[in-house]
Amino acid sequence: MNNSGPYYNNASQAGVPQQPQVVSPLGTPHLQSPQIESRKQKRHYPRFQNAELSPALPHSGYQQPHSPYQQSQSPQPPYQQSQQQFQPPGSPFQQQKPHQFQPSPQPAYGSPVPTQSAYNGGYNQALNGMANMNMSSIQQPARQDVSLVGQPPLIRDFHREIASPNIPLNITATSSSNSQVNPCFKNATVNSFPYSNGLLKKSKLPLALILQPYLSSQDEQVQVPVVSDTIVARCIRCKTYINPFVQFTAGALQWKCNMCGMDNDVPQEFDWDIASGQQADRYSRPELNFGCVDFIAPAEYTIRPPQPPVYVFVIDTSFQSIQTGMVGIVADAIKESLDKIPNEDGRTKIAFISADNAVGFHKLTGGEPEILVVGDLSDMYLPRASSDLIVNLVEYKSAVIDLLDKMKTMYQHTQTPSNCLGSALQAARKLLSPTGGKIVCYQASLPNIGDGIIKLKTEGNKIALDSPLMSASSTWYKTFAGECTKSQVCADMFIFGSQFSDVATLNVVPRFTGGQTHFYPGFDAHNQADAQKLKQEIISLLSEEIGLEAVMRTRCSQGIICRSFYGNCTTRVPDIMALPNVPRDQSYCIELGIEEEITTQFAHFQTALLYTTCFGERRIRVMNLCLPVTKSISELYSSVNQVAIARTICHQAIDKGANGKLREGRDHLSKGVTDIFASYGSEVMGVSSSNAQLTVCRELDLLPLLVLSILKSEGFSDANTIPADIRSQSAILLRTLPTESWKRYVHPNFYSIHNMPQLAGTLDATTGKCIKPPPCNLSSEKLEAHGCYLLEDGQNIYIWIGKQAVPQLCKDLLGINSVQDIKSGQVPMLPMIKSPISERIRHIIQDLQTHRQVAYYPSIYIVKEDGDPMLRSRFLSRLIEDRQPSGPTTAGAKQETVSSGMSYFQWLGFIRSKSQ
């Protein structure tokens, strides 16, 4: 039995008059046409003629109502659309083997078969000869080309496993299959490395490493072996750590460095265990078998006793802050987090500072809590010894709880409009300087006295494209961040704003100290959904087992250098990334350069993160990556990681937009794609003129969609209506989110839930994870007037209710008798309705909110098709493949510059015209 029930799809069976089933009108001119068939044909989606290219989906008990889109009178499964739906690998409701794409000469996706001369003529003939000269002498898989024009983006490839670098096991010391670092920690934009800068320039590909060195420990795939005997072997010349890619020489008495070729002595402890007095097996050591290991650092890696986790909370208690109700929610969240803050060894310390027209230090020792006020903001000092102001959490837990309870009411009658944030931050840094630690700051008003004053900006009629993407209005915060980094102090910012909050300026401190920024526009504590989001994010952040006082360095093979560093860190010359704190799941990007021709068969990259754990242990996390070197441009393209490429181009664009104008960042994004496609057409396909089908290797088939999604994001959108703070926060997310969360934020998941398969919303018996419905393309063509849909991007969850949704669906999902009674807006959770569809959708939402990779907690919004216009517009703007009302009405090939309102097919036309 299908739990959703056929009555969600057929109005007549629900006891109401049946209405014509048409696609919901969405307000754009071409969608208002009554000619349904002609409207559908404008999408130019081809109907697959080859049965092999149209994977069949399992049948369901549902019967879709008659639709003018159907080509026959036979029943159609409810989630089978006119185009293919993706079935994730291992999906429980997938019964047939997915289509296996075949290599040329039968191209995938029905692309035209290239003629023999296209491959053998001119430059490509030379390439085929050069391919046989591949220095790694490894058989490479045949290239698979895809024609993008004329079909929707194949979003199934988001779930396609990226091939690992093709490395023979015999080049490692132990022939271990785990010698490469797990890609979730570290991966490159290419899995075959270009042998020269000339080949790299010809390909137009960005060359970079994406790093996520400190992932959540609960993820089963990221368990890191620990080398606990404190024996750390390093090259005496280049300081590379011993790893699986070294070779033993001189009768196994020495090891040859895979970076510089230096011969180094093998430590005696590799073969003899001094503690037990027995012979040891060197080939079983983790550092010779695993691409990512943690060394327990010996004493020489520690210049002072291990830093304890120390948290100083800086809370805005001005009149504006009290009006939002933020202080009470923050106090409750911190109180609930006290038992979750990392404190295994009982060393964690805590302190509280308030900021209004003076700095208030909350003294927790000696009985009753008291406030010590410092009004001299020009010369900040500590009114008591730091031991009286920073207290051990275990010893003074009851005093901390008492203070948090009182804090909810002690400021409720304040009338002070002043905020001395800068001076309060200086006070917090002075408290933390002896040990280092974390400042967690909660701000609801602009600082207007003391250090770091921020003046209210007046945007006027300035065009967004001619403004910087995110520009700090005060230099004080960058200077302060530098002082914090020297003292191993990190800062996290929680910013609340009803008007302008200057997120770009306040983010500077987290940006250079390894912190995080959370922004809550229009926050109101009386809104249960706002309060829940804030509370969950505070608890999540304080519960993180962060790394402390860290430095990270990446070493490369000879001829390769690290050019640029992106992410929340401070870069020290030449290639050291300083991180006072290492948050869980934050990502970084290192852009690489080739200075001289690489003559070796393989290129090596080793990243070492020296950090202190929350429980006082100094460790070194070493991540090793080895890539084969290639002279073939075709092989280079076939090895790309398109998500890593999109991320790298995005990082570069954010820098250009922040240091110049938003227009420059957008131009960099569009040029990055068009250059790659132009190069592929001329160097691989041998097409000198316009590539009519925009054919590219399958490894790059989603790059246009990803970049278009970035261009349509709030950070890079050309719309003048986006507030500066919203734009800044979007850019922050694009820069710091881990890869899986970044993909969801850029390209949201879109599900049809009124007709989802029977197992969707239930737990997989094998994995224990919630089963999701098949994802749909982000197009309004998927929206039906009677339908219900869920769209989520990791930050928000939208539930779209069609204006012709049947009463039974409204009642089973929301407990409301008819769609006319549904109101659009934010809700803390869905109502607890005892119906199968309600339970299954609540399971999906609970999974999205609970098993998230980052601290950001997604809010839930109900979006009725004919409800709140602003919320409706917000939902429709996330349908990336559609043309927006602000977009051009003519073909993309006729556009001089890219527009955020372009449809996916207009964007392809733009790429095709610019890549000639």
C-alpha positions in Angstrom: 0.0 0.0 0.0 1.3 3.4 -0.9 1.1 5.5 2.3 0.8 8.9 0.6 -2.6 8.0 -0.8 -3.9 8.7 -4.3 -6.3 11.3 -3.0 -3.4 13.8 -2.9 -3.3 13.8 -6.7 -6.9 13.5 -7.7 -9.4 16.2 -6.6 -12.4 14.2 -7.6 -11.5 11.3 -5.2 -11.3 13.8 -2.3 -14.9 14.7 -2.6 -14.4 18.1 -4.3 -15.1 19.1 -7.9 -12.4 18.1 -10.2 -10.5 21.0 -11.8 -8.4 21.0 -14.9 -4.9 19.8 -14.0 -2.5 22.4 -15.3 1.0 23.5 -14.2 0.8 26.3 -11.7 1.1 29.8 -13.2 4.2 31.3 -11.7 3.9 34.9 -12.8 6.5 35.0 -15.6 5.2 36.0 -19.0 6.0 32.8 -20.8 4.5 30.7 -18.1 1.1 32.5 -18.3 0.4 31.2 -21.7 -2.6 28.9 -21.8 -1.0 26.9 -24.6 0.4 24.2 -22.4 2.1 22.1 -25.1 3.8 25.0 -26.7 5.0 26.2 -23.3 6.6 22.9 -22.6 8.3 22.8 -26.0 10.1 26.0 -25.2 12.2 24.1 -22.7 13.7 22.1 -25.7 14.0 19.0 -23.6 14.4 16.1 -26.1 12.4 13.0 -25.7 14.7 10.0 -25.5 14.2 7.7 -28.4 16.7 5.1 -27.3 15.4 2.8 -24.6 18.9 2.3 -23.3 19.2 5.9 -22.4 15.9 6.0 -20.5 16.2 4.1 -17.2 12.9 2.7 -16.1 11.6 3.5 -12.6 9.6 1.1 -10.4 5.9 1.4 -10.6 3.9 2.7 -7.7 0.3 2.3 -6.6 -0.5 6.0 -7.3 -2.3 7.2 -10.4 -1.4 10.6 -11.6 -4.4 12.7 -12.7 -4.7 13.4 -16.4 -2.2 15.9 -17.5 -1.8 17.6 -20.9 1.9 16.6 -20.6 1.2 12.9 -20.9 1.6 11.4 -24.3 -0.6 8.4 -23.8 -3.6 7.3 -21.8 -1.8 4.6 -19.8 -1.2 5.3 -16.1 2.1 6.8 -15.2 3.9 6.4 -11.9 3.5 9.6 -9.8 7.1 10.5 -9.5 8.0 9.6 -13.1 8.3 12.9 -15.0 8.7 13.6 -18.7 12.4 13.5 -18.1 14.5 11.1 -16.0 14.5 11.3 -12.2 17.8 10.4 -10.5 17.9 7.3 -8.4 20.7 7.6 -5.8 23.2 4.7 -5.7 21.8 2.0 -3.4 18.4 3.6 -3.3 15.9 1.2 -1.7 13.3 1.9 -4.3 15.6 1.3 -7.3 14.9 -2.1 -8.8 16.8 -1.9 -12.1 20.4 -1.5 -12.8 21.2 2.1 -13.8 22.2 2.7 -17.3 26.0 2.4 -17.7 27.4 5.1 -20.0 29.5 3.8 -22.8 32.6 5.4 -24.0 33.1 6.8 -27.5 32.3 6.1 -30.3 28.8 5.8 -28.8 28.6 9.2 -26.9 26.5 9.5 -23.8 23.2 11.4 -23.6 22.5 11.1 -27.3 25.2 13.5 -28.3 26.1 13.5 -32.0 28.8 10.9 -32.9 32.0 12.8 -33.8 33.4 12.0 -37.2 36.7 10.2 -37.5 38.4 13.3 -38.7 37.3 15.2 -35.7 39.6 13.0 -33.5 42.4 12.4 -35.9 42.8 15.8 -37.5 45.4 18.4 -36.6 46.1 19.0 -33.0 44.2 15.9 -31.7 46.3 13.6 -33.7 49.4 14.9 -31.9 47.6 14.5 -28.6 46.8 10.9 -29.3 50.5 10.3 -29.9 51.4 12.2 -26.7 48.9 10.2 -24.7 51.1 7.2 -25.3 54.0 9.1 -23.6 52.1 9.4 -20.3 54.8 9.3 -17.7 52.8 7.2 -15.3 52.3 4.4 -18.0 48.8 3.7 -16.6 45.9 2.8 -18.8 43.4 5.6 -18.7 39.6 5.2 -19.2 38.1 6.4 -22.5 36.7 9.9 -22.5 32.9 10.4 -22.3 31.6 13.5 -24.0 28.3 15.0 -23.2 26.3 17.6 -25.3 24.7 20.1 -22.9 22.5 22.0 -25.2 19.0 20.5 -25.7 18.7 18.6 -22.4 18.3 19.5 -18.7 21.3 19.3 -16.5 22.0 15.7 -15.4 21.8 16.3 -11.6 22.4 12.6 -11.0 26.0 13.4 -11.6 26.1 15.3 -8.3 26.0 11.8 -6.7 28.4 10.3 -9.2 31.5 9.1 -7.4 34.7 10.9 -8.4 37.4 8.6 -9.6 40.4 8.4 -7.3 43.9 9.3 -8.7 45.1 6.4 -10.7 48.1 5.3 -8.7 49.7 1.9 -8.8 50.1 0.3 -5.4 53.7 -0.7 -6.0 54.9 2.9 -5.7 54.1 2.9 -2.0 56.2 1.6 0.8 53.6 -1.0 1.9 51.3 -1.4 -1.2 48.5 -0.2 1.1 45.2 0.6 -0.6 44.7 3.4 2.0 47.8 5.3 1.1 45.8 8.3 -0.4 44.1 10.7 1.9 40.3 10.4 2.0 38.9 13.0 -0.4 36.6 14.4 2.3 39.8 15.7 4.0 41.7 16.9 0.9 41.2 16.8 -2.8 42.5 18.6 -5.9 40.8 20.2 -8.8 42.5 17.6 -11.1 43.4 14.0 -10.4 46.1 14.0 -13.1 48.6 16.8 -12.7 49.8 18.9 -15.7 53.5 18.5 -16.3 54.1 22.2 -17.2 52.7 25.6 -16.7 52.2 25.8 -20.5 49.8 22.8 -20.4 47.9 24.3 -17.4 47.5 27.7 -19.2 46.3 25.9 -22.3 43.6 24.0 -20.4 42.4 27.2 -18.5 41.7 25.0 -15.5 42.2 26.4 -12.0 44.8 24.4 -10.0 44.1 24.1 -6.3 43.6 22.0 -3.3 40.4 21.9 -1.2 41.1 21.2 2.5 38.7 20.2 5.3 41.3 19.0 7.8 39.1 18.8 10.9 35.8 17.0 10.1 33.2 16.0 12.6 34.3 13.0 14.5 30.9 11.3 14.4 31.2 10.8 10.6 32.1 7.1 10.2 34.2 7.7 7.1 36.7 10.1 8.7 38.2 8.0 11.5 41.9 8.9 11.6 44.5 6.4 12.8 46.7 7.7 15.6 50.5 7.2 15.9 50.8 7.2 19.7 54.5 6.5 20.3 55.5 10.1 19.6 58.1 8.9 17.0 57.9 11.5 14.2 60.2 10.9 11.3 60.8 13.9 9.0 63.1 14.7 6.1 66.1 16.6 7.3 66.1 18.8 4.2 62.4 19.7 3.4 60.8 18.6 6.7 58.3 16.4 5.0 56.8 13.8 7.3 57.3 10.1 6.5 54.4 8.8 4.6 53.2 5.8 2.5 54.9 7.2 -0.7 58.5 7.1 0.6 60.9 4.3 -0.5 63.3 2.4 1.7 66.9 2.3 0.5 70.4 1.2 1.7 69.1 -2.1 2.9 66.0 -0.5 4.5 68.2 1.5 6.8 67.2 4.8 5.1 64.1 6.2 3.5 64.0 8.4 0.4 61.8 11.5 0.7 59.1 11.6 -2.0 59.2 15.4 -2.1 62.9 16.3 -2.5 64.6 12.9 -2.9 66.8 13.2 0.2 67.9 10.0 1.9 67.1 10.0 5.7 67.9 7.5 8.4 65.1 5.3 9.6 64.5 5.7 13.3 65.5 2.7 15.4 62.1 2.6 17.0 60.6 1.6 13.7 62.1 -1.9 14.2 62.5 -2.2 17.9 60.0 -1.4 20.6 62.0 0.1 23.5 59.1 -0.1 26.0 58.5 -3.8 25.5 62.0 -4.8 24.5 60.7 -6.6 21.4 61.1 -6.4 17.7 58.6 -4.2 15.9 57.1 -4.4 12.4 57.8 -1.1 10.7 55.4 -2.0 7.8 52.4 -2.1 10.1 52.9 1.5 11.3 49.9 3.8 10.5 52.0 6.5 8.9 53.3 4.0 6.2 49.8 2.6 5.5 47.3 5.5 5.7 47.1 8.8 3.8 45.9 10.6 6.8 47.2 10.1 10.3 47.5 11.9 13.6 50.9 11.9 15.3 51.0 12.5 19.1 53.5 15.3 19.1 56.7 14.9 21.2 57.8 17.6 23.6 59.7 19.7 21.1 56.5 20.6 19.3 55.1 22.3 22.5 56.5 25.7 23.6 54.1 26.0 26.5 51.7 23.8 28.4 48.7 22.7 26.3 46.0 25.4 26.1 42.8 24.6 27.9 39.5 25.4 26.3 38.6 28.9 27.5 35.4 30.7 26.5 34.7 34.4 27.0 31.2 35.5 26.2 30.7 39.1 25.1 27.1 40.1 25.2 25.5 43.3 23.9 23.2 44.7 26.6 22.2 47.9 25.0 18.6 49.0 24.6 18.4 47.7 21.1 19.6 44.3 22.1 17.1 44.0 25.0 14.3 44.9 22.6 15.1 41.9 20.4 14.9 39.5 23.4 18.3 38.1 22.4 19.9 38.1 25.8 17.4 35.7 27.4 17.7 33.2 24.5 21.5 33.4 24.7 21.5 32.8 28.4 19.3 29.8 28.1 21.4 28.3 25.2 24.6 28.8 27.1 23.1 27.2 30.2 21.9 24.2 28.2 25.4 23.9 26.7 27.4 23.8 29.9 27.4 20.0 30.0 28.2 19.8 26.3 31.2 22.1 26.2 34.4 19.9 25.7 35.7 19.3 29.2 36.9 15.8 29.5 39.8 16.7 31.8 38.0 19.4 33.7 40.2 22.2 32.6 37.6 24.3 30.6 37.2 27.9 31.8 34.6 30.5 31.2 34.0 34.2 31.7 31.3 36.8 30.9 31.5 40.4 29.7 28.6 42.8 29.0 28.8 45.8 26.7 26.7 48.9 26.6 27.9 52.4 27.6 30.7 50.7 29.7 32.4 47.3 29.9 31.0 45.0 32.6 33.1 42.1 34.0 31.0 39.5 35.8 32.9 38.3 38.8 31.9 34.7 39.7 34.3 34.0 42.7 33.6 34.8 46.3 29.9 34.1 46.8 27.3 36.2 45.0 28.1 37.1 41.3 28.8 40.8 40.9 29.5 43.2 38.0 32.7 45.2 37.9 32.2 48.2 35.6 35.0 49.9 33.6 33.9 53.1 32.1 37.3 54.3 30.7 37.0 53.0 27.2 40.1 54.7 25.9 42.5 52.6 28.1 40.9 49.3 28.9 42.2 47.4 31.9 41.2 44.4 34.0 39.6 45.4 37.3 40.6 42.1 39.0 43.1 39.4 38.5 42.1 37.2 35.5 41.7 34.2 37.9 38.8 36.0 39.5 37.1 36.8 36.2 37.8 33.5 34.3 36.7 30.5 36.4 36.9 26.8 36.1 33.6 25.5 34.7 33.5 22.4 37.0 34.3 24.3 40.2 32.0 27.3 39.5 29.2 25.7 37.5 26.5 26.6 40.1 27.7 30.3 40.1 27.6 30.3 36.3 24.1 28.9 36.2 23.0 31.5 38.8 24.5 34.3 36.7 22.8 33.1 33.5 19.4 32.9 35.3 19.8 36.5 36.6 21.1 37.8 33.2 17.7 37.1 31.6 16.0 39.8 33.7 18.8 42.1 35.1 18.9 44.2 31.9 15.2 44.4 31.0 14.8 48.0 32.2 18.0 49.4 30.5 17.5 52.5 28.4 21.2 52.8 27.2 21.5 53.1 23.5 25.3 52.9 23.5 27.4 49.9 22.5 31.2 49.7 23.3 31.8 46.5 21.3 35.4 47.3 20.4 36.4 48.1 24.0 34.7 44.9 25.2 36.6 42.8 22.6 39.8 44.4 23.9 38.9 43.4 27.4 38.2 39.8 26.3 41.5 39.6 24.5 43.4 40.8 27.6 41.6 38.1 29.6 42.6 35.4 27.1 46.1 36.5 26.3 47.9 34.4 28.9 46.4 31.1 27.6 44.5 31.8 24.3 40.9 30.9 23.8 37.7 31.7 22.1 35.6 34.9 22.2 31.9 34.3 21.5 30.3 37.6 20.8 26.5 38.4 20.6 25.8 41.8 19.0 22.4 43.4 18.2 23.4 47.1 17.6 26.3 48.9 15.9 29.2 49.9 18.2 29.0 53.7 18.6 31.4 54.5 21.5 34.9 53.4 22.4 37.1 51.4 20.0 35.8 50.1 16.7 33.0 52.6 16.1 30.9 51.7 13.0 28.9 54.4 11.3 25.6 53.7 9.7 26.0 53.3 5.9 23.7 55.1 3.5 23.5 53.0 0.3 21.6 55.6 -1.7 21.0 54.7 -5.3 24.4 53.0 -5.8 24.2 50.1 -8.2 25.1 46.8 -6.5 27.5 45.8 -9.4 29.6 48.9 -8.8 30.0 48.3 -5.1 32.4 45.9 -3.3 31.0 42.5 -2.5 31.8 43.0 1.2 33.9 45.9 2.4 34.9 46.6 6.0 34.0 50.2 7.0 36.7 50.2 9.8 40.3 49.1 9.8 40.3 48.7 13.6 38.8 45.1 13.4 41.6 43.8 11.1 44.3 45.2 13.5 42.5 43.7 16.4 42.3 40.3 14.6 46.0 40.4 14.1 46.6 40.9 17.8 44.2 38.0 18.6 46.1 35.7 16.2 49.4 36.4 18.0 47.7 35.5 21.3 46.0 32.4 19.9 42.6 34.0 20.4 39.7 33.3 18.1 36.4 35.1 17.8 32.9 33.9 16.7 30.2 36.5 15.9 26.5 36.2 16.4 25.0 39.3 14.8 21.3 40.3 15.1 19.9 43.1 13.0 16.6 44.7 12.2 18.3 47.3 10.0 21.9 47.6 8.9 24.3 45.5 11.0 27.5 45.8 8.9 28.2 42.0 8.8 31.1 42.7 6.4 33.0 44.7 9.1 32.2 42.5 12.1 33.1 39.4 10.1 36.7 40.6 9.8 37.6 39.2 13.2 36.3 35.6 12.6 37.8 35.9 9.1 41.4 36.2 10.3 41.2 34.2 13.6 39.5 31.0 12.3 36.1 31.8 13.7 32.5 31.6 12.4 29.8 34.2 11.7 26.1 33.8 12.2 23.6 36.4 11.1 20.0 36.7 12.2 18.2 39.4 10.2 15.0 40.8 11.8 15.5 38.6 14.9 12.6 38.5 17.3 12.8 36.3 20.4 9.0 36.1 20.5 9.1 34.3 17.2 9.5 30.7 18.3 11.3 29.7 15.1 13.9 32.5 15.4 14.5 31.6 19.1 14.9 27.9 18.2 17.3 28.6 15.4 19.5 30.7 17.6 19.5 28.3 20.5 20.3 25.3 18.3 23.2 27.1 16.6 24.7 28.2 20.0 24.5 24.7 21.4 26.0 23.3 18.2 28.9 25.7 18.2 29.7 25.4 21.9 29.6 21.6 21.7 32.3 21.4 19.0 35.5 19.6 19.8 37.6 22.4 18.2 41.3 22.3 17.6 43.4 25.0 19.4 46.5 27.1 18.7 47.0 25.5 15.3 49.2 26.1 12.3 48.8 24.4 8.9 51.4 24.1 6.1 51.2 22.4 2.7 54.4 21.0 1.0 54.5 20.2 -2.7 56.8 18.4 -5.1 59.7 20.3 -6.7 58.5 22.8 -9.2 55.1 23.3 -7.6 54.3 26.2 -5.2 51.4 27.5 -3.1 50.3 30.8 -4.6 47.2 31.9 -2.6 45.2 30.8 0.5 41.5 31.2 1.0 39.4 30.6 4.1 39.1 31.9 7.6 42.8 32.1 8.7 45.8 34.4 8.8 48.5 33.6 6.2 52.1 34.0 7.3 54.9 34.2 4.8 55.5 32.1 2.8 53.0 29.3 3.2 51.8 28.9 6.8 48.1 29.3 7.7 47.7 30.4 11.3 44.5 29.2 13.0 44.0 30.1 16.7 41.0 27.8 16.5 40.2 25.0 14.0 36.4 24.7 13.8 34.9 21.4 12.8 34.0 21.1 9.1 35.3 24.4 7.9 37.0 24.4 4.5 40.1 26.1 3.0 41.5 26.4 -0.5 45.1 26.6 -1.6 45.8 27.8 -5.1 48.8 26.1 -6.7 51.3 27.2 -9.4 53.8 25.4 -11.5 57.2 27.2 -11.6 59.2 24.6 -13.6 58.5 21.5 -15.7 57.8 18.4 -13.6 60.0 15.6 -14.7 58.9 13.0 -12.2 56.1 10.5 -12.7 54.0 11.6 -9.8 53.3 14.9 -7.9 53.0 14.8 -4.1 51.2 17.1 -1.7 51.4 16.9 2.0 49.4 19.1 4.4 50.4 19.1 8.1 48.1 20.6 10.8 49.8 21.1 14.2 47.1 21.6 16.8 46.0 21.0 20.4 43.0 18.9 21.1 40.3 20.0 23.6 41.6 17.5 26.1 45.2 18.9 26.1 47.0 16.7 23.6 49.3 18.2 21.0 48.9 16.4 17.7 50.0 16.7 14.1 47.5 15.7 11.4 49.3 14.7 8.2 47.4 14.4 4.9 49.1 12.9 1.8 48.0 13.1 -1.8 49.7 11.7 -4.8 48.7 12.5 -8.4 50.1 11.1 -11.7 51.7 13.6 -13.9 50.3 13.9 -17.5 51.3 15.5 -20.8 47.9 14.8 -22.3 45.4 17.7 -22.2 42.6 15.2 -22.9 43.6 13.1 -19.9 43.9 16.3 -17.8 40.2 17.2 -18.6 39.0 13.7 -17.9 40.5 13.9 -14.4 38.9 17.0 -13.2 36.7 17.5 -10.1 34.1 20.0 -11.2 32.9 20.8 -7.7 36.4 21.6 -6.6 36.9 23.7 -9.8 33.6 25.6 -9.1 34.7 26.2 -5.5 38.1 27.5 -6.5 36.7 29.9 -9.1 34.2 31.0 -6.5 37.0 31.8 -4.0 38.8 33.8 -6.6 35.7 35.7 -7.5 34.9 36.5 -3.8 38.4 38.0 -3.5 38.0 40.0 -6.7 34.6 41.2 -5.6 35.7 42.2 -2.1 38.9 44.0 -3.3 37.2 45.7 -6.2 33.6 45.6 -7.4 31.0 42.9 -7.5 31.0 43.2 -11.3 34.6 42.0 -11.3 33.8 38.9 -9.3 30.8 38.1 -11.6 33.0 38.6 -14.7 35.6 36.2 -13.2 33.0 33.5 -12.7 31.6 33.7 -16.2 35.0 34.0 -17.8 36.3 31.0 -15.9 33.6 28.8 -17.4 33.7 30.2 -21.0 37.5 29.9 -21.1 37.4 26.3 -20.0 34.8 25.4 -22.6 36.6 27.3 -25.3 39.8 25.5 -24.6 38.1 22.1 -24.5 36.5 22.7 -27.8 39.7 23.8 -29.5 42.3 21.6 -27.8 40.3 18.3 -27.4 37.3 18.4 -29.7 39.3 20.1 -32.5 36.4 22.6 -33.0 37.7 26.0 -34.0 34.3 27.6 -34.6 31.2 27.6 -32.4 30.5 24.3 -30.7 26.8 24.1 -31.5 26.0 21.4 -28.9 28.4 22.7 -26.3 30.0 19.3 -26.0 32.3 18.7 -23.0 33.6 15.7 -21.1 31.2 14.2 -18.6 33.5 15.3 -15.7 32.6 18.9 -16.5 28.9 18.5 -17.4 27.6 20.3 -14.2 30.2 23.1 -14.1 27.9 25.6 -16.0 25.0 24.7 -13.6 27.2 25.2 -10.5 28.6 28.6 -11.7 25.1 29.8 -12.7 23.9 28.8 -9.2 26.7 30.9 -7.7 25.8 33.8 -10.0 22.2 33.6 -8.8 23.2 33.3 -5.1 22.5 36.3 -2.8 26.2 36.9 -2.6 26.7 37.4 -6.4 23.3 38.3 -7.6 23.1 41.6 -9.6 19.8 42.5 -8.0 19.9 45.9 -6.2 17.2 44.8 -3.8 19.4 42.5 -1.8 20.6 44.1 1.5 24.3 44.4 2.0 24.2 42.2 5.2 22.4 39.4 3.4 24.9 39.6 0.5 27.9 39.5 3.0 26.5 36.5 4.9 26.0 34.6 1.6 29.6 35.3 0.6 30.8 34.1 4.0 28.9 30.8 3.5 30.3 30.4 0.0 33.8 30.8 1.4 33.7 28.6 4.5 31.1 25.8 4.2 32.4 22.2 3.8 32.0 20.8 0.4 28.9 18.7 0.9 27.1 21.7 2.6 28.4 24.0 0.0 26.9 21.9 -2.8 23.5 22.0 -1.1 23.7 25.7 -0.5 24.7 26.5 -4.1 22.3 23.9 -5.7 19.5 23.0 -3.3 17.8 19.6 -3.1 14.3 19.7 -4.5 11.8 16.9 -3.8 8.2 16.2 -4.8 6.6 15.0 -1.6 2.9 14.7 -2.4 3.6 11.6 -4.6 6.9 10.4 -3.1 7.8 6.7 -3.2 6.6 4.4 -0.5 10.0 4.1 1.3 10.8 7.9 1.3 10.7 9.3 4.7 11.4 6.0 6.4 14.7 4.6 7.8 16.9 2.5 5.7 17.1 -0.9 7.3 20.8 -1.3 6.4 22.3 2.2 7.0 19.7 3.5 9.6 19.5 6.8 7.6 16.4 8.5 6.4 15.5 7.7 2.8 15.0 10.8 0.7 12.7 11.1 -2.3 14.3 11.2 -5.8 15.6 14.8 -6.3 14.1 16.9 -9.1 15.7 19.4 -11.4 15.4 23.0 -10.1 12.7 24.0 -12.6 9.2 25.3 -12.2 8.1 22.7 -14.7 8.2 20.3 -11.8 5.5 22.3 -10.0 1.9 21.0 -10.3 -1.0 23.1 -9.1 -2.2 20.2 -6.8 1.3 19.4 -5.6 3.5 19.7 -2.5 7.2 20.1 -2.7 10.2 20.5 -0.4 13.3 22.5 -1.2 16.3 22.7 1.2 19.7 24.3 0.9 21.1 23.7 4.4 20.1 27.1 5.6 16.3 27.0 5.0 13.7 24.4 4.3 10.8 25.5 2.1 7.5 23.5 1.8 5.6 24.7 -1.3 1.8 24.1 -1.3 0.1 24.4 -4.7 -3.0 26.5 -4.8 -5.1 23.5 -6.0 -3.8 21.2 -3.2 -6.7 18.9 -2.2 -8.2 19.2 1.2 -7.0 15.8 2.3 -3.4 16.7 1.7 -3.8 20.0 3.7 -5.4 18.1 6.6 -2.9 15.2 6.7 0.1 17.5 6.4 -0.8 20.7 8.3 -4.0 19.8 10.1 -5.9 22.5 8.0 -9.1 21.7 6.2 -8.4 23.6 2.9 -5.6 25.3 1.1 -7.4 28.6 1.4 -6.8 28.5 5.2 -3.0 27.9 4.9 -0.8 30.9 5.7 2.7 31.4 4.4 5.4 32.0 6.9 8.1 30.7 9.2 7.2 27.8 11.6 9.3 26.2 14.3 8.1 22.7 13.2 5.4 20.9 11.4 2.3 20.0 13.5 2.2 16.5 14.9 -0.5 15.0 12.7 -1.1 11.2 12.9 -1.0 10.5 9.2 1.6 8.6 7.1 2.6 11.6 5.0 3.0 13.9 8.0 5.2 11.4 9.8 7.4 10.8 6.8 7.9 14.4 6.0 8.7 15.2 9.6 11.3 12.4 9.5 12.9 14.0 6.5 12.9 17.4 8.1 14.2 16.0 11.4 17.0 14.3 9.5 17.9 17.5 7.8 18.0 19.5 11.0 19.6 16.9 13.2 22.2 15.3 11.0 23.6 18.5 9.6 27.4 18.9 9.1 27.6 22.5 10.2 26.4 24.6 13.2 23.8 26.4 11.0 20.3 25.2 11.8 17.8 25.3 8.9 14.5 27.2 9.5 11.2 25.9 8.1 9.0 28.0 5.8 5.5 27.2 4.5 5.1 28.8 1.0 1.6 28.8 -0.4 1.6 29.4 -4.2 -0.8 32.3 -4.0 0.3 33.4 -0.5 3.0 35.9 0.7 4.5 37.3 -2.5 8.0 37.9 -0.9 8.3 34.4 0.3 6.9 33.0 -2.9 9.5 35.0 -4.9 12.2 33.8 -2.5 11.3 30.2 -3.2 11.1 30.6 -7.0 14.5 32.3 -7.0 16.0 29.0 -5.9 14.8 27.3 -9.0 18.1 27.8 -10.7 17.2 26.5 -14.2 14.3 29.1 -14.6 14.5 32.6 -16.0 13.7 35.1 -13.4 11.6 38.2 -14.0 14.7 40.4 -14.1 16.3 38.2 -16.7 16.7 38.9 -20.4 13.9 38.0 -22.8 16.2 37.3 -25.7 18.6 34.4 -26.3 21.7 34.2 -24.1 24.0 34.4 -27.1 22.8 38.0 -27.7 23.9 39.2 -24.2 27.1 41.1 -23.6 27.3 40.3 -19.9 25.9 37.6 -17.8 22.6 38.2 -15.9 21.5 36.5 -12.7 18.0 36.3 -14.2 19.1 34.1 -17.1 17.6 30.6 -17.4 19.9 27.6 -17.7 19.5 27.4 -21.4 20.1 31.2 -21.9 23.3 30.7 -19.8 24.4 27.8 -22.1 23.8 30.1 -25.1 25.9 32.8 -23.5 28.7 30.3 -22.8 28.6 29.0 -26.4 28.7 32.5 -27.9 31.6 33.6 -25.6 33.7 30.5 -26.1 34.0 30.9 -29.9 
